[in-house]
Amino acid sequence: MTFVADNQFSLLMAFFLAGLIGTAIIFRKPAGHRAWLMADLIWVVLGGFGALVAVLAGIYKADSGRIDRQIDIAYAATSAFDKDAARFRLTYCENLQTGNISTLCDKVDFLSASTAENAELPLFIAVTDEVAPLSGLNFIVRGMESDDQVQAMVEKADSFDAGQFLTFAPLDQDTIPAMEALRGTNPAIAADFQIIAQSYNDLVAQVGKLKDEWEFLQANSHILVLQIIALCLVSFAAPFRLGKSIVELRRGS
């Protein structure tokens, strides 16, 4: 399948040229000859196959739009968590804190460090943005990256394991009692930490959904290769249909 995707334009031209040669061979046959009837049959069969594949590819491309939306949502979830965590630290953790506030500050620092130090999260989001399954099969126009670079990026995205990433619980046996205690004395701190916990959980959920969308598109990307094959077959059959029309017009004149 990689060969088909990498050489789609060359394959289209080769099939079209083969169709022209085949049409030229039978061009001297009169209209209504068995050869032209066979040519018309080739056009009907291959054209129908191409139309069916086009419908399937259209459905796939409609589904592929979901990964773009999910990438945007994952970016937004990452940004929301980073902003909430930074605001909490600046507001409550700048000075040396003790007790329940210190417990929450330590958890926020830990969650922030876990997302900042693990390069797989921004890498995964960036890779899926740049190398979504459709981008490797763009018709005629290719990206600036080499095939090796694209393949390496795809492999990095495939190897990302959302199940083992961002699995820390923001609300645990330490933070829950501390947050509950602060609801009576400093409700603003407890409320802000609750927002951070929710932002973190949203981040985990959205990255997991992005991974699911990526895997779905990767598993069905063969539909795009099938579309290229169908286009090649249609480009092969088109000269036969054109030749038949020309012969019939000449007979009518």
N, C-alpha and C positions, 0 to 999 in steps of 0.2 A: 504493500500500500504506500510505502514511503516513495517508491519509484514513481508511482502514478502522480502523487501530490507534487513531487519535485519537478516533474517533466510534463505538467498538464498542457502547457501551450504547445510544446513540441508534438505531443501526442495528438492534439486536436488538428494541427496542421498536417500531420502525417496521415491521419484518417481521412481528412478532407481531400488531400492529394490522391489517396488511393481511390476515393469515390470519383474524382475527376477522371482518373485513368480508366476506371471501369465504365464510366459513362461514355468516354471517347471510343472505347472498343465497340460498343453497341450503337453508336450514334448513327451509323449508316443504315441501321435497320428501320423499316417503315413503321409508321404509327400503327398500333394494333398488333405488332409482332409479339410473339411470346416473350422475347427478351425484355420488351418494355412493360409487359404485364408483370414479369418477375421483378423488374425495377420498382414498379409501383407497390408491389407486395412488400419489398424490402423497406420502402419508405413508411408504409403503414405500420409494419411490425416494429421497426426500430423507433419510429416517431412515437408510437403508443407507449413503448417501454420508456422512452425519454420523458414523456409527460407524467407517467406514473412515478418515476424516480424524482421528478421535479416536485411533485406533491409531497413525497416523503421528506425531501430535503427542506421544503418550505416549513413543514411541521418542526423539523429539527432546529432550523434557524430561529423559529419563533421561541422554542424552548431555550435556545442559547442566549436569548436576550435576558433571561433570568439571571445568568451569571454576572452580567454587567450591573444589574440592579443590586445583586448580592454583594458585589465588590464595593459598591458605593455605601451600602449599609454597613459592611465590615469596617470600612474606613471611618465612617461616622461613629460607630461604636468604639473604635480605638481612640479616636479624638476625644469623644465624650469622657471616657475613662481617664485619659491623661489629664484633661482639664480639671475634672472633679478631684482627682488625687492631688494635683499641684495646688489647687485652691485650698484644699483641706490642710496640706502641710504648711502652706504660707500663713494660714489663719490661726491654726492651733498648735503647730509643732515647731515653730521657729525657736521658741525658748525651751529650755530643758523642762520637760513635763514629767510628772510622776503619776502613779495610780492608774485610774481607769483611762484617763486621757493618753497616758504613755502607751497603754496597751493598744489603743486604737491607732495611735501614730505609728507604732511599730508594725502593725498589720498593713497599714497603708503603704509604708516604706517597702515592706516585703512584696506586696502585690505590684507596686510600681517597678521595683527592681526585677521582678520575674518577667514582666512584659518588656522592659527595656533591654535586659541582658540576653534574652532569647531572640536571636536574629531570625529565627524561622518564621515568626509571625509576619513582620513586614515583608520578608522575602516571599512568603507564600502569596500574600495579597498582591504584591507587585508582579510576581510571575504570572499569576492567573489573569492579571490585567493586561499584560503585554503579550502573553502566549496562550490566550484562550484557544480552544480547539479549532475555532474558525480561522484564526489569523494565520495558521500554518498552511491554509489551503486557499489563500486569496487568489483569485483568477488573474493571471498575467503579472499583476503588481506584487512584488515581494517586499518583505520588510528589510530593514538595514542589517539585521543580524544574520550571521552565517547559519547554515543548517546545523552545524555542530553546536553553536551557541544556543539556538532555539531548542535543540534536543536536550542539551544540558539543563536548560531552564525548566523544560517540561518534566524531566526526571526529578528535579528538585521539588517541583509541585506535587508529583506523584508520591514522593517519599514522605511528604508532610503527614504527620499523624496527629490529627486534631484530638483524638482520644487521650493522648498522653501530654497534651499541652494545655496550659491555663486551667489546670485541674485543682488549684488551691481553693479552699473554701473560705470566702471572706467572713462568713459568720460561723464561728466554731466555739469550742468550749471556753475559750478565753475572751473572745470579743463579744459574745452574746451577753454574759453577765455584766461586762463593763458598759456596754451600750444601754442595757436596762437600768443600771445604776445611774447613768448620766441623764436619763430621761427626766429624773426628778430634780437634778441640780443644774444641768446644762443641756436642756433639750435640743438646742441648736446643734451642738456637737453630735449628739446621737442621731439627729435627723440627717446631718451632712454625711455621716458615716453610712447611714442606711442608703443614701443616694449612691455613694461609691460602691457599696456592695451590689446594688442593682446594676450599676454601670458595668461592673466586672462580670456579673452573670450574663448580661446582655452581650458582652464581648465574646464570652465563651460560646454562647448559643449561635451568634452570627458567624463566627469563624467555623463552627461545626457545619452550619448550613452551606457556607461557601465551599467547604470541602466536599459535601455531598453533591452540590451542583457540578463541581469540577469533575468528580468521578462519573457522574451520569453522562456528561458530554463526552468525556474521554471514551467511555464504553460504547458510545453510539457514533463516534466520529467516522466510522467506516461508511456511514450514509453519504458523507461528503465525497469520499473516494468513489463510491458507486455513482454519484452524480456526475463526476468527471468522466467516468467510463460511458455513461449514458450520453453525455454531450459528444463524446468521440464517435459513438455509433450514429448519432443523429447527423453529425458533420459528414460521416461517410455516406449516409443515405441521401442527403440533401441534393448532391449533384445528379443523382438518378432521377429524382422527382423533377428537377429543373430541366433536365434533358428531355424527359417525356413531354413536359409542357411545350418545349420549343418544337419538338417534332410534330406534335398535334397542331400547333399554330401554323407551321409550315404547310401541313397537309390542308388545313382550312383555307389558306390563302391560294 
